[in-house]
Amino acid sequence: DTKTGKTAYEGAVEVVLIDAETRSIVNSEKYRLSTLTEEELKDDTGLPEITSGCARFNRRERTERLGQKPLTECEIIAKYSDLDYNGHVNTARYVTFIEDALGKEFFEKNSVTEMDVQYNEEVLPGSAVCVRVYRDGDIIYCYGLSGETIKFEVILKI
């Protein structure tokens, strides 16, 4: 915030290069990136737990949570206006999906102090995504699912 000097937003980015035609990961020494194999992407059990800010994306806890009844859920269809230049859903639209799932009343009663977003798999135009919302105290867990595949996860601290 330019007036108070306080940090308004903080983020971290992990980048994976994707060949737009084959939709497969590009392993390029030119960019000095380490990439996961297709098999590692399918089976993430050996990958480290991701922790940052308010969020802890824990695979075991996620599985247990998804087995419970959600606080709310809604289906969203990715539209052309949701896409970025590369034909993927724009990063900001994932947040909009969560806002739509939580609704106006939630934001009138609650103030979000932190938000962590994890993108697991691209959402393509025309795709249906079921956004499921769970609450544990002052933490809101949101999952964007296509079938059984978790496309993205969002954790909010209120």
C-alpha positions as CSV (number, residue, x, y, z in Angstrom):
1,D,0.0,0.0,0.0
2,T,1.6,3.3,-1.1
3,K,-0.1,5.3,1.6
4,T,0.8,3.1,4.6
5,G,3.9,1.4,3.3
6,K,2.4,-2.0,4.3
7,T,2.5,-5.0,2.0
8,A,-0.8,-5.4,0.3
9,Y,-0.1,-8.6,-1.6
10,E,2.7,-11.1,-1.6
11,G,3.1,-14.1,-3.9
12,A,5.3,-16.7,-5.2
13,V,5.3,-18.3,-8.7
14,E,6.4,-21.7,-9.9
15,V,6.8,-21.8,-13.7
16,V,6.4,-24.8,-16.0
17,L,7.0,-24.4,-19.7
18,I,4.3,-26.1,-21.8
19,D,4.4,-26.8,-25.5
20,A,1.1,-25.2,-26.8
21,E,0.6,-27.7,-29.6
22,T,1.3,-30.9,-27.7
23,R,0.3,-29.6,-24.2
24,S,3.3,-31.4,-22.7
25,I,6.0,-30.1,-20.5
26,V,9.1,-28.7,-22.2
27,N,12.4,-29.6,-20.5
28,S,14.8,-26.9,-21.6
29,E,18.4,-26.5,-20.4
30,K,18.3,-23.0,-22.0
31,Y,16.0,-21.8,-19.2
32,R,17.8,-23.8,-16.5
33,L,14.5,-25.3,-15.2
34,S,14.1,-28.6,-13.5
35,T,10.9,-30.4,-14.6
36,L,8.8,-33.3,-13.4
37,T,8.3,-36.3,-15.6
38,E,4.7,-37.1,-16.8
39,E,4.7,-40.0,-14.3
40,E,5.7,-37.7,-11.4
41,L,2.9,-35.3,-12.3
42,K,0.4,-38.1,-12.2
43,D,1.6,-39.4,-8.8
44,D,2.4,-36.6,-6.5
45,T,2.7,-38.7,-3.3
46,G,6.5,-38.3,-3.3
47,L,6.5,-34.6,-3.8
48,P,7.1,-32.3,-0.8
49,E,4.2,-30.7,1.0
50,I,3.7,-27.1,-0.1
51,T,3.7,-24.5,2.6
52,S,3.4,-20.8,2.4
53,G,1.7,-17.9,4.2
54,C,-1.6,-19.0,5.7
55,A,-1.8,-22.1,3.6
56,R,-0.6,-25.7,4.0
57,F,-1.5,-27.7,0.9
58,N,-1.5,-31.1,2.6
59,R,-2.5,-34.1,0.4
60,R,-3.7,-36.3,3.2
61,E,-5.8,-33.6,4.8
62,R,-7.2,-32.6,1.4
63,T,-8.3,-36.2,0.7
64,E,-10.0,-36.3,4.1
65,R,-11.7,-33.0,3.6
66,L,-13.0,-33.8,0.1
67,G,-14.7,-36.9,1.7
68,Q,-16.9,-34.6,3.8
69,K,-19.9,-32.5,2.9
70,P,-18.9,-29.1,1.6
71,L,-20.1,-25.9,3.1
72,T,-21.2,-24.9,-0.4
73,E,-20.4,-25.9,-4.0
74,C,-21.2,-24.5,-7.4
75,E,-20.4,-25.4,-11.0
76,I,-18.6,-23.0,-13.2
77,I,-18.1,-23.2,-17.0
78,A,-14.8,-21.6,-18.2
79,K,-15.8,-19.1,-20.8
80,Y,-13.8,-17.4,-23.6
81,S,-13.6,-14.2,-21.5
82,D,-11.9,-16.2,-18.7
83,L,-8.9,-17.0,-21.0
84,D,-5.5,-15.4,-21.2
85,Y,-3.4,-15.0,-24.4
86,N,-2.3,-18.7,-24.2
87,G,-5.8,-20.1,-24.1
88,H,-5.7,-20.9,-20.4
89,V,-8.0,-19.6,-17.7
90,N,-6.4,-16.3,-16.5
91,T,-5.0,-16.5,-13.0
92,A,-7.3,-13.8,-11.7
93,R,-10.3,-15.7,-12.9
94,Y,-9.6,-18.6,-10.4
95,V,-10.1,-16.0,-7.6
96,T,-13.4,-14.9,-9.3
97,F,-14.5,-18.5,-9.4
98,I,-14.0,-18.6,-5.6
99,E,-15.8,-15.3,-5.1
100,D,-18.8,-16.6,-7.0
101,A,-18.8,-19.8,-5.0
102,L,-18.7,-18.0,-1.6
103,G,-21.1,-15.3,-2.6
104,K,-21.8,-11.7,-1.7
105,E,-23.1,-12.5,1.8
106,F,-19.8,-14.2,2.8
107,F,-17.7,-11.2,1.9
108,E,-20.1,-8.8,3.6
109,K,-19.6,-10.7,6.9
110,N,-15.9,-11.7,6.5
111,S,-12.7,-10.0,5.7
112,V,-10.0,-12.1,3.8
113,T,-6.6,-11.4,5.3
114,E,-4.6,-14.0,3.3
115,M,-5.1,-16.0,0.2
116,D,-2.9,-18.8,-1.3
117,V,-3.7,-20.3,-4.7
118,Q,-2.2,-23.5,-6.1
119,Y,-2.7,-24.4,-9.7
120,N,-2.6,-28.1,-10.3
121,E,-3.8,-28.5,-13.9
122,E,-5.0,-26.2,-16.6
123,V,-8.7,-25.4,-17.0
124,L,-9.6,-25.2,-20.7
125,P,-12.4,-23.2,-22.3
126,G,-15.8,-24.9,-22.1
127,S,-14.6,-27.0,-19.1
128,A,-17.0,-27.5,-16.2
129,V,-15.4,-27.0,-12.8
130,C,-17.1,-27.8,-9.5
131,V,-15.9,-25.4,-6.8
132,R,-16.3,-27.0,-3.4
133,V,-15.9,-24.9,-0.2
134,Y,-15.0,-26.1,3.3
135,R,-14.5,-24.2,6.5
136,D,-12.3,-25.0,9.5
137,G,-12.4,-22.1,12.0
138,D,-10.9,-19.0,10.3
139,I,-9.6,-21.0,7.3
140,I,-11.6,-21.5,4.1
141,Y,-10.5,-24.3,1.8
142,C,-11.7,-24.2,-1.8
143,Y,-11.1,-26.8,-4.5
144,G,-11.8,-26.6,-8.2
145,L,-12.6,-30.1,-9.5
146,S,-13.2,-31.5,-12.9
147,G,-14.5,-35.0,-12.1
148,E,-12.1,-36.4,-9.5
149,T,-9.2,-34.2,-10.8
150,I,-8.3,-31.2,-8.6
151,K,-7.6,-28.4,-11.1
152,F,-6.8,-25.7,-8.4
153,E,-6.9,-25.1,-4.7
154,V,-7.4,-21.9,-2.8
155,I,-7.0,-21.4,0.9
156,L,-8.3,-18.2,2.5
157,K,-7.7,-16.9,6.0
158,I,-10.4,-14.7,7.4
